[in-house]
Every structure is written in structure tokens, then in C-alpha cells.
Amino acid sequence: MSEVRLTVEPRTEFGKGAARRTRRAGKIPAVLYGHGSDPRHLSLPGLEFARVVREHGQNAVITLEVENSTELALTKTVVIHPLRNYIEHVDLLVVKRGEKISVDVPVVVTGTPAASTLVNQDVDTITVEVEALHIPEQIEVSIEGAEAGTQILASQVTLPAGATLVTDGEHLIVAVNEAPTEASLEGGEGDEPAAEEPAAE
């Protein structure tokens, strides 16, 4: 992941009203915390930060330039408005170069399984420990040619160099099952016996 730099501003007003004013100014309220330091309230440039998330994912590591100093930070949480689809708030975690951190990385299933199968992806992310400046944007799991009955566990996923699995190795990631036939689907209809009508008194 390439390094990204953003110029940010300290935030001195707090509360919902202040947050709305920040967003109206085209900026995003954020909190920077970690490494034993007091939380710092910041305003991020809205368009620039949205571009970072779009191009580098929600695990983006950013060099923040604030008040003549710099901080290296991991994008920990991005809160998006459920209806209007804009970024409401961001939590940032201070990290150090060379430090290993635990992050949730998206799992992307690739390839085409054998004919007459159905693919069930059990989880969307797995947790790995990795150096802060080498967080993968995604981890691919190939099911190319996989037959019915194939199960891929977390321990079987190929991780990038330097990454260590944190998710339980026995956790199911992807299962390839036999697709139901048209006959079995039709046979499943009407199997439940009809409830008996109570006898008239």
C-alpha cells in the first residue's frame, strides 16, 4: 500500500452541532487516539479522505500533517450515514513504522467451481497481524475447479508475506456445496402435512 499524506486541522468545537458545521464546511470530524496519548479531535478534508478510502480501502494508513507535526495513523473506523451515504465520522489509530497491528482484511473469492455447485462464503473478512505499512487491501481465496464438498478454513488461506493469522484457523471461510436439482426443489414442496382442523363440537 502506497503512503498517503493529508493535511488536517485540530478541532476545538464538539457535539452534534459542531460536527454538522464541520461537515457543512466540506470536512469530516475525526478522533486520533492510541499509544497512550490523549485523543486528538481533528477535521479531515472531505473529498481527499473519501478518495483515500476509495483507492486504498478502509484500512488505509495515512501520514497526517497537523500543526507543524506529523502522525502515522491507521483508518480504524469509518462511519457512513445509512441513508445519505456520506462519511459522518472517522476514528484513527496512531501507529509506528515497523509496528505490527491486527486488522480485518476483506476476503475476495475468485475462480469458478465445478459444475452443479453452489458457493457459500461464510465470512467477509479475516483478521491478520501485519506490519502497519504493509496491510493488504484484500486477501483472495481461489475456488477454481473446486468440487462439491470442498471447504476452505482460515488456516488454509494463503496470506501475504509477513502476515500472521489471528482468526481461529478452524473458522470456515468458504464452502462449495452440491447445487439442488430441479426435482429435489419440486419434491420439497408440499412435504409438510396440513394442520388438522379441530373437530366441531
C-alpha positions in Angstrom: 0.0 0.0 0.0 1.4 3.3 -1.0 1.8 6.0 1.6 -0.8 8.8 1.7 -0.4 12.2 3.2 -3.3 14.5 4.4 -3.2 18.0 5.9 -5.7 18.1 8.7 -6.8 20.6 11.3 -7.3 20.4 15.1 -11.0 20.6 16.1 -11.9 22.8 19.1 -15.7 22.5 19.0 -17.5 19.3 19.9 -21.1 17.9 19.9 -23.6 17.3 17.2 -24.0 20.9 16.2 -20.2 21.4 15.8 -20.0 18.1 13.8 -22.7 19.3 11.5 -20.9 22.6 11.0 -17.7 20.7 10.2 -19.4 18.6 7.6 -21.1 21.7 6.0 -17.6 23.1 5.6 -16.7 20.0 3.5 -14.7 18.4 6.3 -15.1 15.2 8.3 -15.0 15.1 12.2 -12.3 12.6 13.3 -10.6 11.4 16.5 -7.0 10.3 16.7 -6.0 8.0 19.6 -3.6 5.3 20.7 -0.1 4.8 22.0 -1.1 6.2 25.4 -1.7 9.7 24.1 -4.8 11.8 24.8 -7.4 11.6 22.0 -7.0 14.4 19.5 -10.0 15.9 17.7 -9.4 16.6 14.1 -11.1 17.8 10.9 -10.2 15.8 7.7 -10.5 17.3 4.2 -13.7 15.5 3.0 -13.0 14.9 -0.7 -9.4 13.9 -0.2 -10.2 11.5 2.6 -13.1 9.9 0.6 -10.6 9.4 -2.3 -8.1 7.7 0.1 -10.8 5.2 1.3 -12.0 4.6 -2.3 -8.4 3.9 -3.6 -6.8 2.3 -0.6 -9.7 0.7 1.4 -10.8 1.3 5.0 -7.5 0.0 6.4 -5.6 3.0 4.8 -2.5 4.2 6.7 -2.2 7.9 6.4 0.6 10.4 7.3 -1.3 13.2 9.0 0.2 16.7 8.8 -1.2 18.7 11.7 0.1 21.9 13.4 3.7 21.5 12.1 3.9 17.9 13.2 3.2 14.5 11.5 1.5 11.4 12.8 1.2 8.0 11.1 -2.4 6.7 11.6 -4.5 3.7 10.6 -8.0 4.3 9.5 -9.8 2.3 12.2 -13.5 3.1 11.8 -15.4 5.0 9.0 -19.0 5.7 10.0 -21.2 6.3 6.9 -24.7 7.8 7.1 -27.1 4.9 6.4 -29.4 6.9 4.1 -27.4 9.8 2.6 -24.2 7.8 2.0 -21.7 10.4 3.3 -18.9 9.9 5.9 -20.2 11.1 9.3 -17.2 10.3 11.4 -13.7 8.7 11.4 -11.6 7.0 14.1 -7.9 7.0 13.5 -5.3 4.9 15.4 -1.7 6.1 15.9 0.8 3.5 14.6 4.6 3.5 14.3 6.7 2.4 11.4 7.7 -1.3 11.8 4.9 -1.9 14.3 2.6 -4.9 13.8 -1.1 -4.4 14.2 -4.2 -6.6 14.0 -6.6 -5.6 11.2 -9.7 -7.1 9.5 -8.9 -7.6 5.8 -11.7 -8.2 3.2 -11.8 -11.8 1.7 -12.5 -12.0 -2.1 -13.4 -15.3 -3.6 -12.1 -15.9 -7.1 -12.4 -18.6 -9.7 -15.2 -20.8 -11.0 -16.0 -24.0 -9.1 -17.0 -27.3 -10.7 -20.4 -27.5 -12.5 -23.6 -28.0 -10.4 -22.2 -26.5 -7.3 -23.2 -23.6 -5.0 -20.6 -21.4 -3.2 -21.3 -20.2 0.3 -18.9 -17.5 1.6 -19.1 -17.7 5.4 -17.2 -14.6 6.3 -16.4 -11.3 4.5 -13.1 -10.6 6.5 -10.4 -12.3 8.3 -8.2 -10.8 11.0 -4.4 -10.8 10.5 -1.4 -9.3 12.2 0.8 -7.4 9.8 3.3 -4.5 9.6 1.4 -1.2 9.6 2.7 -0.1 6.2 2.1 -3.5 4.5 -1.6 -4.1 5.1 -3.1 -5.9 2.1 -6.2 -4.3 0.6 -7.8 -7.8 0.2 -7.0 -11.5 0.5 -8.0 -13.7 -2.4 -9.3 -17.3 -1.9 -9.4 -19.3 -5.1 -12.2 -21.9 -5.7 -11.2 -22.6 -9.3 -12.4 -26.1 -10.2 -13.5 -26.9 -6.6 -15.8 -29.9 -6.3 -18.9 -30.2 -4.1 -17.9 -30.8 -0.5 -14.8 -28.6 -0.7 -14.3 -26.5 2.5 -11.6 -23.8 2.9 -10.7 -23.0 6.5 -8.9 -19.9 7.7 -5.7 -21.9 8.2 -5.7 -22.9 4.5 -5.9 -19.3 3.2 -2.6 -18.0 1.7 -1.6 -14.9 3.5 0.8 -12.2 2.2 4.4 -12.4 3.3 4.9 -11.2 6.8 1.2 -11.6 7.8 0.1 -13.8 10.6 -3.4 -15.3 11.0 -5.3 -14.0 14.1 -8.7 -15.5 13.2 -9.2 -19.1 14.5 -7.7 -21.4 12.0 -10.7 -23.7 12.1 -13.1 -21.0 11.1 -14.9 -21.8 7.8 -14.3 -19.2 5.1 -15.8 -20.8 2.0 -17.8 -24.0 1.4 -18.6 -25.4 -2.1 -21.8 -27.5 -1.9 -23.8 -29.6 -4.4 -26.5 -27.5 -6.1 -30.0 -28.8 -5.5 -31.6 -30.3 -8.6 -34.9 -29.1 -10.0 -36.5 -32.4 -9.0 -35.4 -32.0 -5.4 -36.7 -28.5 -5.2 -40.0 -29.6 -6.6 -40.1 -32.5 -4.2 -39.6 -30.2 -1.3 -42.9 -28.5 -1.9 -45.9 -29.8 0.0 -43.9 -32.1 2.3 -45.3 -30.5 5.4 -48.6 -32.2 6.4 -51.5 -29.8 6.6 -52.7 -28.9 10.0 -55.7 -30.8 11.1 -58.9 -28.8 11.6 -60.2 -29.0 15.1 -63.3 -31.2 15.4 -66.6 -29.4 15.6 -68.3 -29.5 19.0 
